[in-house]
Amino acid sequence: MRPRKLGAGLTLVALAATAAGQQAPDPELRRLLKQAIAETDSFQDRFDAEVWLLDMSRRLERQVRDPAERLGILRQVHREAGRVELPPELVLAVIDVESNFDRFAISWVGAQGLMQVMPFWLEEIGTPEDNLFHVNTNLRMGCTILRYYFDMENGDLVDALARYNGSHGRRVYADKVLDRLRLKWFRQ
């Protein structure tokens, strides 16, 4: 019964997208979404997974063209953000600003990957063999670090984001992330 509901839900989302003037997902994206939803354990139910993944996939399409890679990133972002109790859209906004979703990005100070994690952390935690260009490793570490700073700043997101970026006391970075969150990832 669930697979039928899943297919019907995808059809409803595709019809709604077409009615809103957006293109319906192509068959390959549909197949990948079904697979991603079936493998995603961080959602309340499959319908929630379907709606969120399809919506975020459309928003991310210009930056990550490959549907399989895009859905893999989205599933992992949702899982890691949920693990540390952060909104996944916030993590997407951070990645958008930090690396523009380039998993091989390296900053001028040496930060690496999607969330621009500093490589010294690998030595610090005793896992120098880990690779920050691996999406799972990067997101696990980046989300954990962001949550730590959020707690350190007693829930002050602006200060937490500034700490994450190494610009504590200044708003420029936090404002960029919050603007991206508001204009791209939370917009309706």
HUKAFEN-V374670 format. One record per backbone hydrogen bond with DSSP energy under -1.0 kcal/mol. NH is the residue of the N-H (numbers start at 1). CO is the residue of the C=O. Records with the same first field share a line. If there is no record, write none. Layout:
BEGIN
NH = CO  CO
END
This chain:
BEGIN
5 = 1
6 = 2
7 = 3
8 = 4
9 = 5
10 = 6
11 = 7
12 = 8
13 = 9
14 = 10
15 = 11
16 = 12
17 = 13
18 = 14
19 = 15
20 = 16
21 = 18
22 = 17
30 = 26
31 = 27
32 = 28
33 = 29
34 = 30
35 = 31
36 = 32
37 = 33
38 = 34
39 = 35
49 = 45
50 = 46
51 = 47
52 = 48
53 = 49
54 = 50
55 = 51
56 = 52
57 = 53
58 = 54
59 = 55
60 = 56
63 = 60
64 = 60
70 = 66
71 = 67
72 = 68
73 = 69
74 = 70
75 = 71
76 = 72
77 = 73
78 = 74
79 = 75
80 = 76
81 = 77
82 = 78
83 = 79
84 = 80
86 = 81
91 = 87
92 = 88
93 = 89
94 = 90
95 = 91
96 = 92
97 = 93
98 = 94
99 = 95
100 = 95
102 = 99
105 = 102
107 = 111
110 = 107
112 = 117
113 = 105
116 = 113
117 = 112
121 = 118
122 = 119
124 = 120
125 = 121
126 = 123
127 = 122
130 = 127
134 = 131
138 = 134
139 = 135
140 = 136
141 = 137
142 = 138
143 = 139
144 = 140
145 = 141
146 = 142
147 = 143
148 = 144
149 = 145
150 = 146
151 = 147
152 = 148
153 = 149
154 = 151
155 = 150
156 = 153
157 = 155
160 = 156
161 = 157
162 = 158
163 = 159
164 = 160
165 = 161
167 = 162
170 = 167
175 = 171
176 = 172
177 = 173
178 = 174
179 = 175
180 = 176
181 = 177
182 = 178
183 = 179
184 = 180
185 = 180
186 = 181
END
